[in-house]
């Protein structure tokens, strides 16, 4: 577990875990009020997986806040410049939300 990312681990609150089409989907909430966002971990990923190695995510706005869906973490085949930490991603998403920008994809 990467301490820089999860120093304040309690900020990521688990909401639900479900099995959909044979895939485990875990949902977490981060922050409160306007700063709140949701993290959906797809493809059997969990919050404690190597989330400092985020590669493939989608970002959408929902009625409850911003939803970040994590699809894949980095492998040895990924270029290092495509990889960012979850904390970097959260900061980037929040900056985009404050500026009114619509973010469709944060990493590819």
Buried (B, 14 or more C-beta within 10 A) or exposed (E): EBEEBBEEEEEBEEEEEEEEEEEBBBBBBBBEEEEEBBBBBBEEBEBEBBBBBBBBBBBEEEEEBBBBBBBBBBEEEBEEEEBBBBBBBBEBBBEBBEEEEEBEEBBE
